[in-house]
Amino acid sequence: MPYARLPYGSVPNDYSLLYGAIENAKQLTEEVVNDGVTERTFFTTTANFNSALFTEQELAVMMDTVQRFGHLNAIELSERSHQERAWQANDTGKLISYLYANDSTTLK
């Protein structure tokens, strides 16, 4: 899936359509919380995880991702993404080439 550069980080292109389709299928709930200073959006799945839908390699990538980044909050993840060449070399709203994956410092 192509990713695009948005203000807080890279996201799937047309992410609003993707999340909307998942939400319409009753597989996702969205909650907006405003504490008077910051507005945050939380997405929660309503479906149980089905590991049979993924290969062993895909499951390993997911586990590695959780181990590397699961302790970070949204601001910390955003700051890390902004340090990557893929972020710095692209304009907001533009698609990011997969070739930038070779330059990723976070994944090394």
C-alpha positions, 0 to 999 in steps of 0.5 A: 500500500502506498504511503504519503507524508502527512503533518504527523508522519507517514500514513497509508494513502487515502487512509480515511477511506481505509479506516472508514471501510473498516469502521463501516464493517464494524471492525473498528471504533473511533473515539476522539478525546479532548482534554482541553489542551490536546485532541486525540483520536483512538482507534480500537478493533472490535475483532479478535486477532486471527493469526491464521491470516498471516504468514510466519514472516508477517507475524515476526515483523509484527512482533518485532514492530511491537518490541521496537515501538510499542513503548512509544507514544504518538508524539515520539513515533512522529518525532522518529518518523521526521528524522527519516530521509523518507520524511525529509525528502518529500513534501506534505501530501506526496507519496513516499517511494519504497526506495526510501526503505533502504535508507531507514535508520529506525529499522536497522 
